[in-house]
Amino acid sequence: MAESETRGTPERPSRMSRRTALAAMGGAGLGTVGVVAGGVALAGGAQNRTGTPVLTVAADGRKPACVLSPETTEGPYYLDYEMVRRDITEERPGVPLILRVTVVDNATCRPLPRAAVDIWHCDAGGVYSGYEGNTLPGGGTPPTGTPPTGAPTGAPTGTPTGPPPGGGGGHAEPVNDLTFLRGVQLANGHGVAELRTIFPGWYQGRALHIHVKTHVGGTVDRAKKTYAGGHVSHTGQFFFAEDLAEQVAKLAPYKDNTVTRVKLDEDGIYQQAGSGLLTIRPVHGNRIERGLLATITVGVDPSATPDPV
């Protein structure tokens, strides 16, 4: 998809009033609550797990202050294809999900037009494009055969290899050239980038999540429809409320995923990040299977070039 398909027109941001800042943050201000569908709250608002809103109000009650989104692990399945396209599904089955990300300068709360939002995640069966099977941290597949019995004997020898459990560190080399559920969109003049995808599935060791990078200062190659140049200012992950995850897990094709789903309070990366919970609402009444809208605000330092985690 060409760069011109992003919504709005990049423009120089002006100083925002508190009311305008709150609107630009997607309503993620004090007192934000989740949308309820079928008597179950789909999300707890754009807050971290301790209940602190993404947007807080200073002591004078007027000047907004944005929170810097925490850096999290890139994980082993990032591929720098950087394809600029709004719809990244490539016909993968699952609950349709519109992901709407607002990127702001954490120091000023001003939107960051033309910031590139780069996302990737697994499909309903827990598989990333470029890889195969129910993906494990490090690129392996679930073990088969009879599990060992009895206590281990002797001390381990040699140096441990591979990334730590839970998807942290390292990089797994791709085994195919598939590209589903990967893509980039540029933020419009309000700092908003929108991508069409599906609700992700899960795999061993991780709660449901979407990976994200924000790039600043690059350009779009219109012929190749790819993003190039600039620098990565933030690497993070978005997460899903447990009540919604339980509802989706009962739907096809998610119900065919036989891997035990890790919950948020069992996911070390979510616990370390302390934020990144998406605000989600259904787009067709209470019929979550027909589509969901997920929104979040990412506060970044546009001049930062953090080392990969």
GIFENNOR-V489075 format. One record per residue. N is the residue number from 0. RES is the residue in one small letter. PSI is psi in degrees with one decimal (* if undefined). Layout:
N,RES,PSI ; N,RES,PSI
This chain:
0,m,139.0 ; 1,a,158.7 ; 2,e,-33.1 ; 3,s,-11.0 ; 4,e,-9.1 ; 5,t,149.6 ; 6,r,145.5 ; 7,g,-177.5 ; 8,t,128.9 ; 9,p,136.9 ; 10,e,162.8 ; 11,r,121.2 ; 12,p,144.0 ; 13,s,166.1 ; 14,r,136.4 ; 15,m,141.1 ; 16,s,166.7 ; 17,r,-41.8 ; 18,r,-43.5 ; 19,t,-39.1 ; 20,a,-41.9 ; 21,l,-39.9 ; 22,a,-41.9 ; 23,a,-25.5 ; 24,m,6.8 ; 25,g,27.7 ; 26,g,15.3 ; 27,a,48.0 ; 28,g,-169.1 ; 29,l,135.0 ; 30,g,5.4 ; 31,t,135.4 ; 32,v,162.0 ; 33,g,160.0 ; 34,v,136.8 ; 35,v,130.4 ; 36,a,124.0 ; 37,g,27.8 ; 38,g,5.8 ; 39,v,128.3 ; 40,a,125.2 ; 41,l,-24.0 ; 42,a,162.9 ; 43,g,21.2 ; 44,g,170.4 ; 45,a,75.2 ; 46,q,162.9 ; 47,n,179.1 ; 48,r,-11.3 ; 49,t,-1.7 ; 50,g,3.5 ; 51,t,123.2 ; 52,p,153.7 ; 53,v,-38.4 ; 54,l,122.0 ; 55,t,167.5 ; 56,v,132.8 ; 57,a,171.2 ; 58,a,-28.6 ; 59,d,-4.6 ; 60,g,6.1 ; 61,r,-42.5 ; 62,k,119.1 ; 63,p,151.2 ; 64,a,128.0 ; 65,c,148.9 ; 66,v,134.1 ; 67,l,122.6 ; 68,s,136.3 ; 69,p,146.2 ; 70,e,136.9 ; 71,t,171.8 ; 72,t,140.9 ; 73,e,-29.3 ; 74,g,169.4 ; 75,p,-2.7 ; 76,y,19.8 ; 77,y,134.3 ; 78,l,128.6 ; 79,d,50.6 ; 80,y,-37.8 ; 81,e,48.8 ; 82,m,124.3 ; 83,v,106.4 ; 84,r,146.6 ; 85,r,-42.3 ; 86,d,117.0 ; 87,i,8.4 ; 88,t,-38.7 ; 89,e,40.4 ; 90,e,20.5 ; 91,r,135.5 ; 92,p,147.8 ; 93,g,174.2 ; 94,v,123.0 ; 95,p,138.0 ; 96,l,123.7 ; 97,i,119.5 ; 98,l,116.3 ; 99,r,110.8 ; 100,v,127.9 ; 101,t,123.0 ; 102,v,124.7 ; 103,v,156.5 ; 104,d,119.8 ; 105,n,-22.7 ; 106,a,-27.2 ; 107,t,-14.8 ; 108,c,6.7 ; 109,r,143.7 ; 110,p,156.7 ; 111,l,84.5 ; 112,p,144.2 ; 113,r,3.7 ; 114,a,137.4 ; 115,a,123.8 ; 116,v,115.0 ; 117,d,115.3 ; 118,i,156.5 ; 119,w,145.6 ; 120,h,169.8 ; 121,c,166.3 ; 122,d,-171.9 ; 123,a,-25.3 ; 124,g,2.9 ; 125,g,18.8 ; 126,v,134.1 ; 127,y,143.5 ; 128,s,141.1 ; 129,g,-11.5 ; 130,y,176.9 ; 131,e,156.8 ; 132,g,176.8 ; 133,n,100.8 ; 134,t,135.0 ; 135,l,156.3 ; 136,p,121.6 ; 137,g,-6.7 ; 138,g,8.3 ; 139,g,-173.6 ; 140,t,160.5 ; 141,p,140.1 ; 142,p,150.4 ; 143,t,168.9 ; 144,g,-172.5 ; 145,t,127.8 ; 146,p,150.6 ; 147,p,153.7 ; 148,t,161.1 ; 149,g,167.4 ; 150,a,143.0 ; 151,p,149.0 ; 152,t,151.3 ; 153,g,162.1 ; 154,a,145.8 ; 155,p,150.0 ; 156,t,158.0 ; 157,g,175.6 ; 158,t,131.0 ; 159,p,145.4 ; 160,t,163.4 ; 161,g,165.0 ; 162,p,161.9 ; 163,p,161.4 ; 164,p,155.3 ; 165,g,8.0 ; 166,g,10.6 ; 167,g,143.9 ; 168,g,171.1 ; 169,g,175.9 ; 170,h,131.2 ; 171,a,127.8 ; 172,e,135.6 ; 173,p,153.5 ; 174,v,-2.9 ; 175,n,172.9 ; 176,d,23.9 ; 177,l,153.6 ; 178,t,10.0 ; 179,f,147.7 ; 180,l,37.8 ; 181,r,136.8 ; 182,g,166.5 ; 183,v,140.4 ; 184,q,143.7 ; 185,l,139.3 ; 186,a,142.4 ; 187,n,-166.9 ; 188,g,-18.6 ; 189,h,7.3 ; 190,g,14.9 ; 191,v,129.1 ; 192,a,138.6 ; 193,e,131.9 ; 194,l,147.5 ; 195,r,123.3 ; 196,t,-155.4 ; 197,i,160.4 ; 198,f,127.5 ; 199,p,157.8 ; 200,g,-150.9 ; 201,w,162.0 ; 202,y,173.2 ; 203,q,129.8 ; 204,g,-8.5 ; 205,r,144.2 ; 206,a,167.8 ; 207,l,135.8 ; 208,h,161.2 ; 209,i,131.5 ; 210,h,149.2 ; 211,v,142.2 ; 212,k,144.4 ; 213,t,128.2 ; 214,h,142.6 ; 215,v,137.0 ; 216,g,2.5 ; 217,g,-175.3 ; 218,t,164.0 ; 219,v,127.6 ; 220,d,106.0 ; 221,r,-32.3 ; 222,a,-44.6 ; 223,k,-14.2 ; 224,k,47.9 ; 225,t,159.6 ; 226,y,137.9 ; 227,a,155.2 ; 228,g,-169.3 ; 229,g,-156.7 ; 230,h,157.1 ; 231,v,121.5 ; 232,s,-14.5 ; 233,h,139.3 ; 234,t,122.5 ; 235,g,-169.9 ; 236,q,145.7 ; 237,f,146.1 ; 238,f,166.1 ; 239,f,136.8 ; 240,a,145.6 ; 241,e,-40.1 ; 242,d,-38.4 ; 243,l,-41.0 ; 244,a,-39.2 ; 245,e,-39.7 ; 246,q,-45.1 ; 247,v,-35.1 ; 248,a,-18.1 ; 249,k,-8.0 ; 250,l,157.1 ; 251,a,143.2 ; 252,p,5.0 ; 253,y,-33.6 ; 254,k,-13.8 ; 255,d,-6.4 ; 256,n,112.6 ; 257,t,-3.2 ; 258,v,136.3 ; 259,t,126.5 ; 260,r,128.3 ; 261,v,134.6 ; 262,k,166.0 ; 263,l,-42.1 ; 264,d,-2.0 ; 265,e,-4.2 ; 266,d,111.8 ; 267,g,-31.5 ; 268,i,-41.8 ; 269,y,-42.3 ; 270,q,-37.5 ; 271,q,-41.3 ; 272,a,-44.1 ; 273,g,3.2 ; 274,s,-178.4 ; 275,g,10.3 ; 276,l,124.6 ; 277,l,145.3 ; 278,t,124.5 ; 279,i,139.9 ; 280,r,150.4 ; 281,p,150.8 ; 282,v,-7.1 ; 283,h,82.0 ; 284,g,-131.0 ; 285,n,15.3 ; 286,r,86.5 ; 287,i,-27.4 ; 288,e,-15.7 ; 289,r,-7.3 ; 290,g,149.5 ; 291,l,150.3 ; 292,l,122.7 ; 293,a,130.2 ; 294,t,149.9 ; 295,i,153.0 ; 296,t,133.0 ; 297,v,119.3 ; 298,g,121.4 ; 299,v,158.9 ; 300,d,105.9 ; 301,p,-19.2 ; 302,s,-8.5 ; 303,a,148.5 ; 304,t,67.8 ; 305,p,146.0 ; 306,d,145.7 ; 307,p,139.7 ; 308,v,*
